[in-house]
Amino acid sequence: MMQATQLRMPSEWEAHERTVMSWPTLREIWGGAFDQAKNEYAATARAILGFEPVLMVVNPGDESDAVNRCGPGIEIVSIPIDDSWMRDSGPIITCDAQSRRIGIHFQFNGYGDRFSHAQDRFVGPHVLEHLKIDNQPSELVLEGGSISVDGAGTLVTTEQCLLNANRNPGWTRQEIECELRSQLGVEKIIWLRWGRLEDLHTDGHVDLVCMFIRPGVVIAQGCDDPRDPNHERLQANLRVLRSATDANGNQLQVVELPLLPLVEIGSQKVMVSNANFYFVNGGLIVPVAGGPDDDAVLALFRRTFPEREIVGLPSRAIALGGGGTHCITQQIPAVK
């Protein structure tokens, strides 16, 4: 199906060489939960290390803090960063027809200039240089959390984010689609209208509402309560997904996640999105709120992925910062 380009972005469930993360830096987004956030990042790194190697990008001066909290076995590299969302500022790895890895460095503008990004806009090339992977730049402003691919020619994203004027003013939908096809090797692009209402930082990243889990199959965020302000937008997304076909013309299958209550951290209510899970070699890391609903959610994931070890990780402080497990990680595909 993939005739537009020789490049292909592998699916997240394909074999990883390692995971790349970055250490919490922007203290003001965490407030009094800064230490808790660092401990949750460290717990995430240790959980992933049980399945595959981890490279942690650390702002110069924070090396000892990261080492002490993460423990042995995590590779540390010092690179100047503004923040700690490697999914969005880091490189996206593709493969060419000869299975050679090529890192696509999309432009990063701090989520529409909401946050400082003087350092983060360059972290992708620095990571690629450290990993000795070729760098191919793109002029498109794009965060990794705004897309999900099935590795077989299909990509899902949201209009709310990718068509937002604070990302690529002057770019048409057709021009954005052309760049995605050229750089990532996709043929079919499925456009959802919305992200989560509570997703204030990223303008509706798709990885908080929908992700591919195998070719032709997605896990998507549902909402059964018509009184919930997310109900209309999430039901609209589900209608799009259930009527969509993938790049091979197959009807998309949808596994629906229940929408769980917000949790309180300090005086703030925050969204811990179970949809923001992360594939590792042989496992799946699922962010949970540490509450009574966790067991039912993890049981759903175990039914959906009987071949994988499911690990639930409390991620309340990470959620306070604006994301989840998927947001703070970036997979590096293994060499085939």
C-alpha positions, 0 to 999 in steps of 0.5 A, spaced: 500 500 500 505 504 501 507 507 494 508 515 496 515 514 499 520 509 501 520 511 508 515 507 514 514 509 521 514 502 525 508 501 529 509 502 537 508 494 538 514 492 533 521 491 537 524 496 540 532 497 541 530 502 547 526 507 550 528 515 550 525 519 556 527 526 559 528 528 566 523 533 569 525 540 568 520 545 568 518 546 575 513 551 575 508 546 571 508 541 577 508 546 583 508 542 589 508 536 586 515 537 583 518 531 587 512 527 586 513 528 578 520 526 578 519 520 582 513 517 577 518 519 572 523 514 575 518 509 577 516 509 569 524 508 567 525 502 572 518 499 569 521 500 562 528 497 564 524 491 566 523 490 558 528 494 554 534 499 555 532 506 557 536 512 555 534 518 560 536 525 557 538 530 563 539 537 563 546 539 565 546 539 573 541 534 574 545 528 573 546 526 580 538 527 582 536 523 576 541 517 577 539 517 585 532 517 583 532 512 577 537 507 580 542 503 576 541 501 569 539 507 566 543 510 561 544 518 562 546 523 557 546 530 559 543 535 553 540 542 555 532 541 555 526 546 557 521 540 559 520 533 559 516 531 554 520 526 549 514 524 545 513 531 543 520 534 542 524 528 541 525 525 534 520 520 530 524 514 527 522 511 521 525 506 516 527 506 509 526 500 504 533 497 506 531 497 514 536 503 515 533 508 521 532 515 519 530 520 525 525 525 522 526 532 526 519 535 526 519 542 528 517 543 535 514 550 538 512 549 545 505 547 543 503 553 540 508 558 543 505 556 550 512 554 553 519 556 552 522 551 547 529 554 546 532 548 547 527 543 546 527 545 539 534 542 538 533 536 542 531 531 537 537 532 533 542 531 539 538 525 541 539 522 534 547 524 534 547 520 540 544 514 538 548 515 531 541 515 527 541 519 521 537 526 521 532 528 516 529 535 518 521 537 516 518 544 516 512 541 519 511 543 526 508 536 529 509 533 536 509 525 537 503 525 541 499 528 536 499 522 531 498 514 532 500 510 526 499 502 525 505 501 521 501 499 515 500 505 512 494 508 517 495 514 521 490 517 526 490 525 528 486 530 531 483 537 527 483 540 534 491 540 534 494 539 527 490 544 524 491 549 529 493 556 527 498 556 532 502 550 529 502 551 522 499 557 520 498 558 512 499 550 511 492 547 508 490 540 510 492 537 504 499 540 505 499 537 512 497 530 509 502 530 504 508 532 509 505 526 513 505 521 507 512 523 505 516 523 512 512 517 515 510 513 509 502 513 511 497 512 505 490 513 509 489 519 514 483 519 519 482 525 522 478 526 529 475 532 531 477 533 538 482 531 544 480 531 551 476 537 554 481 537 559 487 537 555 489 544 555 496 544 554 497 540 547 490 542 543 487 535 543 493 530 542 490 524 539 494 520 544 490 522 550 483 519 546 485 514 541 491 510 539 493 504 534 494 497 538 495 493 532 493 494 524 486 496 523 484 496 531 484 502 536 483 503 543 479 509 544 476 514 549 469 513 550 464 517 555 457 514 556 455 520 561 451 525 557 452 530 562 459 530 562 462 536 558 467 530 554 461 526 552 459 530 545 466 530 542 468 523 544 462 520 541 463 524 535 470 521 535 467 514 536 462 515 530 468 517 525 472 511 528 467 506 527 465 508 520 473 509 518 477 504 514 484 503 514 489 503 508 488 496 506 480 498 506 478 494 512 473 496 517 477 499 523 475 495 530 474 500 536 476 498 543 472 503 547 475 505 554 471 508 559 471 515 561 473 515 569 473 521 574 478 526 574 482 526 580 485 531 585 492 533 586 492 539 591 487 543 589 487 541 582 482 536 578 487 533 573 486 527 568 489 521 568 488 518 561 489 510 561 489 511 553 496 514 554 499 507 555 506 505 552 508 499 548 515 495 551 518 489 548 513 484 551 509 488 555 504 495 556 505 500 561 498 503 563 498 510 567 493 509 573 490 514 578 491 509 584 484 509 585 478 504 586 477 504 578 484 501 576 483 494 577 477 494 572 481 498 567 487 493 567 483 487 567 480 490 560 487 491 558 489 484 560 483 481 556 485 486 550 493 484 550 493 477 553 500 476 550 503 482 554 505 483 561 500 489 563 504 494 568 499 499 571 503 505 574 500 511 578 501 517 574 498 523 578 503 528 578 505 526 571 498 528 569 498 534 573 504 536 568 499 535 562 500 528 560 502 520 561 506 515 560 506 515 552 507 523 553 514 522 557 517 516 552 519 515 545 521 508 542 527 507 538 525 501 533 530 495 533 534 494 527 532 489 523 
